[in-house]
Structure formats: C-alpha cells, structure tokens
Amino acid sequence: MTSRNDSLFERAQRSTPGGVNSPVRAFRQVGGTPRFFERAEGPFLWDADGVRYVDYINSWGPAILGHADPTVVKAVQEAASRGLSFGAPTEGEIEMAEALCQLVPSIEQVRLVSSGTEAAMSAIRLARGATGRAKIVKFDGCYHGHADSLLVKAGSGLLTFNNPSSAGVPPEITQHTLVCDYNDCGQLGQAFEKHGKDIACIIVEPVAGNMNLVKPSSEFLSAMQELCAQHGALLIFDEVMSGFRVGLSGAQGLYGVRPDLTVLGKVIGGGLPVAAFGGRKDLMQHLSPLGPVYQAGTLSGNPVAVAAGLATLRAVQAPGFYDRLGAQTSKLAKGLEAAARAAGIEFRADALGGMFGMYFSRELPLRLADVSGSRIDLFKSFFHRMLAAGVYLAPSAYEAGFVSAAHDDAIIELTLQSAKEAFRDLDR
Ligand SMILES: *Cc1c(COP(=O)(O)O)cnc(C)c1O
C-alpha cells in the first residue's frame, strides 16, 4: 500500500521548493518522508495515513496547552465571527500589550508583529536607531529569524545543511554582525574590547533552543549584562522560544535579568501568528509614529490571532501551571536518560520548564560545537525508531523538544516505553 504521506510529498515538491514552507520540515537531516498532518488534539497528531503520534514539537512551541485547546479554539471562533482584520486598532491589542507588560516586568511598552523574524529584526533596528551604532553581537547556534544581517552562521535549518550562511546576503550587510560562541565570556570580552564603542546590542537566546537545548551559565549572563552596561550597548533577549515556555516571565524571570529589549513569539500567539518586541519605554518611544525608527505591519495585532494569544496567556496563568509542566518535562528527560543507561548508550537529556534537549554525548552541551560533536548518526536512528513507534520528535539533532500541558503521566510513560525499545535496538 502506498502511503498518502509519500504521494503528498511528491505532489508538494512539484509546486513548492523542497515540498515545504520552512526547511527543517523536509526531514533532510534524518532522511525519509515528512509526515503531512490532518488533525491534532491534545498531545496527539494524526497524519495523512491516519497514523497517530504523540507530539513533542507542539508547532515548535506554541501549542503549550496541547493542540486545539477548546478555550483557544472558542476565542478564535468568536473573534473570527466579528471580522478577520481591520487594519486599525482594537481593544484586544491593548489587552495583549497590558498582559505582556504585566507578566514580563522588563517590558514597559510593546509592539505586536506577526512573526519572530519580524520582531527580532525590528528590535535590532530599534537598538541601532536608539544608540546610533551599527554593530551587533550574536552567538553561533542562536537563531533570531531569517533577516539578512542575522544569517551569519545562524541556527538550526542552516546548520542542518552545513551551510555557514545564506546565499543572497551581500557581505556588506553582515559586516556589522559579530559572532561569538555561546557561553564564552572570553570571546565576548574580546569583541567588546575591540568594537565596544560601535556595538549597538547583544542579541541572545537566554536559553538556546535552536541548537538543541543549551542553558546559559551564570557567568555568561553576568558578562553580557556587565559588558553592555560598561559600553553603552543594549541587551536584547530573544525569548521567542523561551518566553512563556520556561516560565511565566520567561528566561529573564528565572535568571533575574532585566534586558533592555525582549523579543517574543511562538507561545504568545497560541498557534496563530503573533510576535512582539518590547522593553524600556524610553527606547520604544524611538519607534514611529513617535520617533524616527520605522516599523509597520498590515496584519500586526490581527484580532483573531490576538484572541488566540490572549486565551493562551490567560490559561498559562493558572496557579501551578509551570510547576506541573516542568515536572512532566523533567520526568521525560530523566526517564530518557534512564532508558539510555539501561541500554548502555552514551546519552544525556535536560529540561527547563516545558522545553527539553536530548544529546547523544557524555556531557550536556555548552555551545554549538558540543552539539555538532555529538553522535548525530545515533540520533537519526533513534528518531526513526521513535517515529515508527508513534512518537513525533523534532527531525533534527539541533532542535529542542516541547512538552505541553496535555502530556499527562500516561503519555510520558508510553513515550518512555517506546524509548526503551528504541535505545535497545539502535543501529550502533
Ligand atoms: C522561532 C524563533 C524565531 C523566529 O520566529 P518565526 O516566527 O519563525 O519567524 C526567532 N527567534 C527564536 C529564538 C526562535 O526560536
């Protein structure tokens, strides 16, 4: 019997480059046919052949409540029935902005956009406009969307193709982007020593999720804050992934850091396109129409998308939400480590809030090179065995995993049972 996934993939490749609208979906790193999904509910996805999977991607983070959460779906339906888009302000956008300002204390004002790429790009433009400086610092393996100036040894999709940067980006555009290793205070210090007076900002994933999960050291967090303060540069936390995922106030809440600007996305749209950038009011006032830094969007603050985001932000404020989510995610990570140990496989797993990482290596990674140096061949074998067992993991060793509030004990247990068998049968 031919699989509908196979025939859909063949058909998709005729009208769409590579058959996908975002590269990591194409399964290039792991090989095989990507699954085309028809339906999702709670922790489950159903593909075009009617096969059910336990989902550990959760749309790369947004589905934190589980798929098709009834309160979010209802909010979307009600908003849609009142009109899809006005291109004019709505009360919902105020509620969204107020919620973000209240929940993330470093955000005094915020602007809504439609994608994380847009939000990060706009935050950098704002940092450059407000400081009058050109250079930015980013870290190898961190991903901040696909804006030209950021495609310098950028995150997962690119790494997967072993391509240090994208074609179509003139070197003049990336000449102002300095790239350091994550968690490397020495390199960062050198960058500031050399270019300090020209650096507009550091942009960083305070918990990296686009080179697998990589946590920051406390020295690294301090160094970024101190160097920015010393040299008059701004600190931008890109919390598109970590925001409302590792805790109610993001990574900055967990680590007690107050960045100048914050970039949000993924969870704040609850599955629809909402992203945001915000921070110090004096900085945000540089944006048009008040100031000279231009930024705009036809569908920014779209009422249906904002309704999904607001319903999601309301749900994650339930008492104990992140404690429960964190407990389930830790249970998964610890269980995976135990299963690998039982099979004699060198493997580590780590978790933070509703994010987890899996590494076929002896130690937890501190930087991109640690992930690149892990046994990616074993990851591929593990991925396919899990997929065959109905567990949908990210199709790349350079991605973090996600657990939702719908992943109860029975689901985690089911996954760990499959993992035991997958580790045991791994092609070593
Ligand atoms: C996903 C992601 C982005 C890009 O967001 P899009 O909505 O895909 O454009 C930017 N930064 C980080 C940290 C992300 O995880």
The ligand as an SDF file (V2000), in Angstrom:
LIG
                    3D

 15 15  0  0  0  0  0  0  0  0999 V2000
   11.3460   30.6510   16.1110 C   0  0  0  0  0  0  0  0  0  0  0  0
   12.3080   31.6540   16.5100 C   0  0  0  0  0  0  0  0  0  0  0  0
   12.4480   32.8750   15.8190 C   0  0  0  0  0  0  0  0  0  0  0  0
   11.7410   33.1480   14.5140 C   0  0  0  0  0  0  0  0  0  0  0  0
   10.3620   33.1880   14.6660 O   0  0  0  0  0  0  0  0  0  0  0  0
    9.4430   32.9870   13.3720 P   0  0  0  0  0  0  0  0  0  0  0  0
    8.0660   33.2290   13.8910 O   0  0  0  0  0  0  0  0  0  0  0  0
    9.6970   31.5870   12.8950 O   0  0  0  0  0  0  0  0  0  0  0  0
    9.8600   33.9810   12.3630 O   0  0  0  0  0  0  0  0  0  0  0  0
   13.2970   33.8280   16.3300 C   0  0  0  0  0  0  0  0  0  0  0  0
   13.9830   33.6170   17.4640 N   0  0  0  0  0  0  0  0  0  0  0  0
   13.8840   32.4630   18.1430 C   0  0  0  0  0  0  0  0  0  0  0  0
   14.6590   32.3080   19.4150 C   0  0  0  0  0  0  0  0  0  0  0  0
   13.0610   31.4380   17.6830 C   0  0  0  0  0  0  0  0  0  0  0  0
   13.0050   30.2960   18.3590 O   0  0  0  0  0  0  0  0  0  0  0  0
  1  2  1  0
  2  3  1  0
  2 14  2  0
  3  4  1  0
  3 10  2  0
  4  5  1  0
  5  6  1  0
  6  7  2  0
  6  8  1  0
  6  9  1  0
 10 11  1  0
 11 12  2  0
 12 13  1  0
 12 14  1  0
 14 15  1  0
M  END
$$$$
